[in-house]
Amino acid sequence: MSGRKLKILEAIINDYIFSAEPIGSKSVSQNHDLNISAATIRNEMSNLEELGYLAQPHTSSGRIPTEKGYRLYVESMMQEGILDGKQKRAIDDSLFRKHGEVQKLLDDALRLMSEFTSYTAVALTPKFNESKIRNLQLVFVSASSIMLIVVMESGIIKNLILNTKLEISQDKLNIISSMLNERLSGKTIEQIDSGFISYLKTKIYEYSEFLDQLLEGIGMNSPVLEDIEILAEGKTNILDFPEFNNISKARAFFDMLSQKDTMQQILNSAGIQRENINILIGAENLCDISRDCSILTATYKLGDKTIGKIGVIGPTRMDYSRVFSIMNYVSQRLDSFIKSEF
């Protein structure tokens, strides 16, 4: 396309993002210094409509961007917004404090992304079985109950109660914990195979039955430990946008956020890649209601290994430039903090 068409399309998209109203040629002429007459702009808008980048909701109205138009904008025209010093300090102060585990860190990151973008922020927590064990601890609760606490290198902390017929003192539990840490520290759940279990039993043979129960608790057969959580912040922000004033649409959006499998598919879908940010627009999304949305996602890592994703969901008429800049900064700071903390 000609440079003139691109400038007009960019002007219409920028205006529509903030107004949510169809944009006319006269408005483009008045609000943008393009040195082009309203008549010429009108002709170019008609051409852009024929090319599929704009649509006209009503014959007497102006034009609105299509998904094709947004994609061209994101790929070729979008500039990264500039975060002011106050926003950067708020992100740094919040993320670079002692959290103890990744989920608390993500809670802060999502709160900030939702607050600064006015959209809904989401995260996919690390997969428990793909993270290495940092340490575990057995704690005496009662004569028949023992608490297992597992801390992973990714910062995940999980615990569950093991019911046992054996009465094991805390001193004995400390010895078993020490022996298990010696053998399991640095290993993933997937590396605890039958051969490795047999080896452990030779070392703790008098508690062989309890060891079976304990290893089952650590392993992926335990629904308490295998569960992958989808975190969300600012769920009701979507109601501030006219596209979701319809009650059935809003309800469908909230239902989508509660469906773990659907959200996991959406957050893992490939779209337009800009630096470390993945951008899904409209119909590229898998879920019906998410086709009215755009979703920006970024990974966060421990070393070179991706352990989870963060994202921002809003209407297709979202402020891509602003969201991109905020997510880019937050994801970079998340990586830095996780690397230093975990």
C-alpha positions in Angstrom: 0.0 0.0 0.0 1.0 3.6 -0.5 2.4 5.6 2.4 -0.7 7.8 2.3 -3.0 4.9 2.8 -0.9 3.7 5.7 -1.0 7.1 7.4 -4.8 7.3 7.0 -5.2 3.8 8.3 -3.0 4.5 11.3 -4.9 7.8 12.1 -8.2 5.9 11.9 -7.0 3.1 14.2 -5.5 5.5 16.8 -8.7 7.6 16.8 -11.0 4.6 17.0 -9.1 3.0 19.9 -10.0 6.0 22.1 -13.4 6.9 20.7 -15.1 3.6 19.9 -17.1 5.5 17.3 -16.8 5.2 13.5 -14.2 7.7 12.1 -15.1 10.0 9.2 -12.9 11.6 6.6 -13.6 15.1 8.0 -12.5 14.0 11.5 -9.2 12.6 10.1 -8.6 15.8 8.2 -9.2 18.0 11.2 -7.4 15.9 13.8 -4.3 14.9 11.9 -1.8 17.0 10.0 -1.7 14.9 6.8 -1.9 17.7 4.3 -4.6 15.9 2.4 -8.1 17.1 1.6 -11.1 15.5 3.2 -12.3 14.4 -0.2 -9.0 12.6 -0.9 -9.1 11.0 2.5 -12.6 9.8 1.8 -11.5 8.2 -1.5 -8.6 6.5 0.2 -10.9 5.2 3.0 -13.1 3.7 0.4 -10.0 2.0 -1.1 -8.9 0.7 2.3 -12.4 -0.7 2.8 -12.2 -2.6 -0.6 -8.8 -4.0 0.5 -10.4 -5.3 3.7 -8.6 -3.0 6.2 -11.6 -0.9 7.1 -15.3 -1.6 7.4 -18.4 0.7 7.3 -21.0 -0.3 10.0 -23.7 1.8 8.4 -23.9 3.5 5.0 -24.0 7.0 6.5 -21.3 6.4 9.1 -17.6 6.6 9.1 -15.2 3.6 9.1 -13.8 1.3 11.7 -10.7 -0.9 11.5 -11.1 -4.6 10.7 -9.0 -7.4 12.2 -6.9 -7.3 9.1 -6.4 -3.6 9.7 -5.3 -4.1 13.3 -2.9 -6.8 12.2 -1.2 -4.5 9.7 -1.0 -1.8 12.3 0.6 -4.1 14.9 3.1 -5.6 12.4 4.1 -2.4 10.6 3.0 0.8 12.3 2.7 0.3 16.1 5.3 2.2 18.1 6.2 1.1 21.6 4.7 3.5 24.1 6.9 5.2 26.7 6.5 4.4 30.4 7.1 7.3 32.7 9.5 7.1 35.6 6.6 6.9 38.2 5.2 3.7 36.5 8.7 2.1 36.2 9.4 2.8 39.9 6.0 1.3 40.9 6.7 -1.9 38.9 10.3 -2.1 40.3 9.2 -1.4 43.9 6.5 -4.0 43.7 8.3 -6.8 42.0 11.7 -6.4 43.7 10.5 -7.1 47.2 10.7 -10.4 49.0 7.8 -12.6 47.8 9.0 -16.1 48.7 7.1 -17.8 45.8 6.3 -17.2 42.2 2.5 -17.0 42.6 2.8 -14.0 45.0 5.1 -12.3 42.6 2.7 -12.9 39.7 -0.2 -11.5 41.8 1.7 -8.2 42.1 2.6 -8.2 38.4 -1.0 -8.8 37.3 -2.3 -6.1 39.6 0.1 -3.6 38.1 -0.6 -4.6 34.5 -4.4 -4.4 35.1 -4.1 -1.1 36.8 -1.9 0.5 34.2 -3.7 -0.9 31.1 -7.3 -0.9 32.4 -7.7 -4.3 30.9 -7.8 -7.8 32.4 -4.4 -9.4 33.3 -3.9 -13.1 33.4 -1.1 -15.6 34.1 -0.3 -19.2 33.6 1.6 -20.6 36.6 4.6 -22.9 36.1 4.1 -26.6 35.5 4.9 -28.4 38.8 6.3 -31.6 37.1 8.7 -29.6 34.9 10.3 -27.7 37.7 13.2 -29.0 39.8 12.8 -29.7 43.5 14.7 -27.3 45.7 13.9 -29.0 49.0 11.1 -30.7 50.9 10.1 -30.9 54.5 8.0 -33.4 56.6 6.2 -31.9 59.5 4.5 -33.9 62.4 0.9 -32.9 62.7 -0.6 -35.7 64.7 -0.1 -39.4 65.4 -1.7 -40.2 62.1 -1.0 -37.1 60.0 2.1 -35.7 58.5 2.4 -32.5 56.4 4.6 -32.7 53.2 5.9 -29.3 52.0 7.6 -29.2 48.6 9.5 -26.1 47.4 10.5 -26.0 43.7 13.3 -24.0 42.1 10.7 -22.1 40.2 9.3 -20.8 43.5 6.2 -23.0 43.6 5.4 -24.1 47.1 2.9 -26.9 47.5 1.8 -28.8 50.6 -0.5 -31.6 51.5 -1.4 -33.8 54.5 -0.4 -37.5 54.4 -2.4 -39.9 56.6 -0.3 -42.7 57.9 -0.7 -45.7 60.2 2.9 -45.3 61.4 3.6 -42.9 64.3 6.8 -41.1 63.3 8.4 -38.5 65.5 9.5 -35.1 64.2 13.1 -36.1 64.8 12.7 -39.2 62.5 10.8 -37.0 60.0 13.8 -34.6 59.9 16.1 -37.5 59.2 13.9 -38.8 56.4 13.6 -35.2 55.0 17.3 -34.8 55.0 17.9 -38.1 53.2 15.2 -37.3 50.6 16.6 -33.8 50.0 20.0 -35.4 49.5 18.6 -37.7 46.7 15.8 -35.5 45.2 17.2 -32.0 45.3 17.8 -30.7 41.7 15.6 -33.4 40.2 12.2 -32.9 38.4 9.1 -34.8 39.3 9.4 -36.7 35.9 12.9 -38.0 37.0 11.4 -39.9 40.0 11.0 -43.2 38.1 10.5 -46.7 39.4 14.3 -47.4 39.4 15.0 -44.3 41.5 12.2 -45.2 43.9 13.6 -48.7 44.4 17.0 -47.1 45.2 15.4 -44.8 47.8 13.7 -47.7 49.5 17.0 -49.5 50.0 18.1 -46.4 52.0 14.8 -46.0 54.0 13.7 -49.6 54.0 12.0 -49.5 57.4 9.6 -46.8 56.2 9.0 -48.4 52.7 5.2 -48.2 52.9 5.3 -44.6 54.0 7.8 -43.8 51.3 5.3 -45.1 48.7 2.7 -42.7 50.0 5.1 -39.8 50.2 6.4 -40.2 46.7 2.8 -40.5 45.4 2.1 -37.2 47.1 5.1 -35.6 45.4 4.3 -37.2 42.0 1.9 -36.0 39.3 -0.8 -38.5 40.4 -1.8 -36.1 43.1 -4.4 -33.6 41.9 -3.4 -31.3 44.7 0.1 -30.9 43.2 -0.5 -31.3 39.5 -3.1 -28.5 39.2 -2.0 -25.6 36.9 -3.6 -22.4 38.0 -4.8 -19.5 35.8 -4.5 -16.3 37.7 -6.5 -13.2 36.8 -6.7 -9.6 37.9 -9.1 -6.9 36.8 -11.8 -9.2 35.5 -14.6 -6.6 35.7 -12.5 -4.0 33.7 -14.0 -5.5 30.5 -17.4 -4.0 31.5 -16.0 -0.5 31.0 -15.9 -1.1 27.3 -19.0 -0.6 25.1 -18.2 -3.8 23.2 -19.1 -5.8 26.3 -22.1 -3.8 27.6 -24.2 -6.8 26.5 -24.9 -9.0 29.5 -24.5 -12.3 27.6 -21.2 -11.2 26.2 -19.9 -10.1 29.6 -21.1 -13.4 31.1 -19.4 -15.4 28.4 -16.1 -13.5 29.0 -16.2 -14.3 32.7 -17.0 -18.0 31.9 -14.0 -18.0 29.6 -11.7 -16.8 32.3 -12.9 -19.6 34.6 -12.2 -22.4 32.1 -8.7 -23.5 32.7 -8.2 -25.6 29.5 -9.6 -22.8 27.3 -7.4 -20.2 28.9 -4.3 -22.5 28.7 -5.0 -23.0 24.9 -5.4 -19.2 24.4 -2.3 -18.2 26.3 -0.2 -20.8 24.4 -1.5 -19.9 20.9 0.8 -18.3 18.4 0.1 -14.9 16.9 2.1 -11.9 15.7 5.5 -11.8 17.5 7.0 -8.4 18.4 10.2 -8.8 20.4 9.2 -11.1 23.3 5.4 -10.3 23.1 2.9 -12.5 21.3 -0.2 -10.7 19.9 -3.5 -12.5 19.1 -6.2 -10.5 17.4 -9.8 -11.4 17.1 -10.6 -14.5 15.1 -7.1 -15.9 15.6 -8.4 -16.8 19.1 -9.8 -20.3 19.7 -12.8 -19.5 22.0 -15.9 -17.8 20.5 -16.0 -15.0 23.0 -12.3 -14.3 22.8 -12.8 -13.6 19.1 -14.1 -10.2 20.2 -10.8 -9.7 22.1 -7.1 -9.2 21.5 -4.6 -10.9 23.8 -1.0 -10.0 24.4 1.2 -12.6 26.1 4.8 -12.9 27.2 6.8 -15.7 28.8 8.8 -15.5 32.0 11.8 -17.7 32.5 14.1 -19.3 35.0 17.5 -19.1 33.3 16.9 -20.3 29.7 13.7 -22.3 30.6 10.3 -20.9 30.1 8.2 -21.6 33.2 5.0 -19.6 32.6 3.2 -16.8 30.8 1.5 -13.5 31.6 -1.1 -11.8 29.4 -3.4 -8.9 29.0 -6.9 -9.4 27.5 -9.0 -6.5 26.1 -11.3 -5.7 23.2 -9.8 -5.8 19.7 -10.0 -2.0 20.0 -7.3 -2.0 22.6 -4.4 0.5 23.0 -1.8 -2.0 21.6 1.1 0.4 21.9 0.5 1.1 25.6 -0.2 -2.5 26.5 2.9 -3.7 24.6 5.2 -1.3 26.4 3.8 -2.2 29.9 4.0 -5.9 29.2 7.5 -5.7 27.7 8.8 -3.9 30.8 7.0 -6.1 33.3 8.1 -9.4 31.6 11.7 -8.2 31.6 11.6 -7.3 35.2 9.9 -10.6 36.1 12.8 -12.5 34.4 15.3 -10.4 36.3 13.7 -10.9 39.7 13.1 -14.7 39.2 16.7 -15.1 38.1 18.0 -13.3 41.2 15.5 -14.8 43.7 15.1 -18.4 42.6 
